[in-house]
């Protein structure tokens, strides 16, 4: 029953079908590390970001102009989670250390040509000695 998890960020483990169409779920738990973005915004306004973790960590913020899905466990021994953005066009926007909660913002330039553009953002955290863990992603569309 997935109803208790509706509207929540979860960590899912399972096996992805060879054709990528389905996942055989092994476990599903509420995530303890969560990334949030404030949602759609307008030119000249801010996008607010937040990362919550249970302890001390280092945060990373990434952006891309398209969605994607690249599970990391099989690709890199020092990575964990899934990149939910187009991996060919990821840009690192920032990184730093924090304890429990990091909050930041990015002001969208007051440029009409940006209206209608969708940007995918994703947070990642690194808690020593663990791997770099990619968290959930958020799509933000620029409005007038």
N, C-alpha and C positions, 0 to 999 in steps of 0.2 A: 504494500500500500504506500503510494508516494504522496498522499494528501498531506501528511505532516511537514513535508519539505517544500510545498508550494510557496513561492516568494522568498525562499531562503537560498543562500549559497551553500552548496554541498560539495563534498569530495566523493567521487565515484571511482571505484576500481572495477575493471572488467576486461573482457576480451572483445576487441573490435573485429567485426566480420571482415574477411578478406576484401570484399567489395566496398567496405566502408558504410554499409547501409544500416547496420544494427550493432548494438553492444550487448553482450551477455553480461549482466551486472553481477559482480561478486559481492560488493558491499557499497553502502551509501550512508554517509554520516554528515552531520552539519559541520561545515568548515570552521576551523578555529582561526585561520588567517583569511582575511576578506579585503578585497579591493572594491572601492565604490567611486563612481563619477556622478556628478549632479544631474546629468541628463542633457537633453537638447537645450541649446542656448542661442542667443542672438549675437550678431556682429557687435563688437564693442563691449560685450559682457564677459563675465568670468565663467570658466568651468572649474568646479570645485572637485578636489580629489581627496580620498581618505583611504588609509591602509590601517587595519587593526590586526595585531598579533598578540599572543599571550605574554611575551617577554621582550627582551632586547633583540634587535635585528638591524639589518641594513636594507633600505628600500631601493627599488628601481622602478622607474616609470617609462613605459614604452608606448609608441604610437605607430599606426599604419593606416593607409587609406583603403584597406580591404580586409574582409574576414578571412579566416583560415582555420585549420585544425591540424596541429602537429604534436602528437604525444612525444614527450622528451625522454622517458625512461629508456627506450630502446636506442636512442640516438646519442646520448651523451651521459656519461657516468656522473657528472657533476650537476645535472639538471633534473628537475622534478616537475610534474604537472604537464600542462598542455599549452602550447602557444595558440591562442585563439585569433590570431591576426595573420595577414599575408606575410609569411616569413621572408619573402624576397624584398620587402620594402619597410622593414621595421627601423624606427628611429628611437634612440635613447634620449629621453627628455630630462632625466635627472637621476641622482642617487645620493644617498646620505645615510647616516646611522640614526636610529630612534629607539625609543622604549615605548611599547604598547600601541601608540597611535601616532600616525603621521598625517598631517593635513597640508594640502597645497592648493594652488590655483594657477590657472593659465588664462590670460586675457586674450580673447579672440580679437584679432585686428578688425578695425572698423572699415572693412573692405567688402563692398557689395558682391564682388566676384566670388566670395566664399559661401554665399547663401546657397543652400542645398547640398553642400559638401558633407559627407559622413566621414568621421574619423573614429577608428577603433583604438581604445586605450587599454593597457593591461599593466597591472602591478606585479612585481615579483619581490620576494624577500629572501635574504640569506642570513641564517642563524648558524653561527659556527658551532660545531664542525659539520653541519648538514649541507645538503646540496642547495643550489639556487632554485627556489621553488616559485614557479609561475602560478599566479593566482587567477581568479576569474577576470574576464574582460568586460568592457562596457562600450557600447556604440553611442556616439554623440553626433547629432545632426545640427548643422549651423542654420539658424533661421534668420529671417530679415530683422 
